[in-house]
Amino acid sequence: MELDMKELLGEESESKSASKLNSLIAISVALLATFMAICEVKSGNVDQAMQRLQIDKNDTWAWYQARNIRQEVLHTSARQLRTYATGQTEAVKAAMLVEADKDDDLASEQNKKMVELQGEAKTIEARYEALNVHDDQLDLEAASLSIAISLLAMTALTRKRWLFIVAMIPTIMGVVMGLAGLFGWGLKLEPLTRWLA
């Protein structure tokens, strides 16, 4: 009878320990899933912003190229007018040279606008790269927390406390990366993101 009581108390103690572990796992999974959902919304918004910036960048560089072509056409026109003017009468020659000067002035205006567009495109590229850092952070958050939830599921099945502790490693990394993505921290893990790219 004494032996049965010890066995019964041992099983009850084990059952309480397993119940506490399962409760801890359930709370952890619920909190991580909620955090992942919030980060997913942010990730979607970052992706949309990056797409808009990519379109703006492409449009800006397209305008840059259009102005470059206009500039070249105007320079070519001015050179041709000057070349043709050499064999003309003074009145025609003067009129052609005036038109050539106008084309050169228009080409200079195109060059100024090209410089502005180039600066604008580089600014857009810098904003895109800054958002890409946060996108990478949110990608690492999702991957880390998915691994953590898988480890927590294995912990629930095996009831190994050490596995719960192991699951906290990707949990911490995921939470830190998620917070960095949510709050715009400059935290980078370039070797890891380069390897995953």
MOCOR-V855157 format. One record per helix or strand of 3 or more residues. SS is the DSSP state (a for helix, b for strand). FROM is the first residue (numbers start at 0). LEN is the number of residues. If there is no record, write none. Layout:
BEGIN
ss = [SS,SS]
from = [FROM,FROM]
len = [LEN,LEN]
END
This chain:
BEGIN
ss = [a,a,a,a]
from = [1,89,160,189]
len = [84,69,23,7]
END
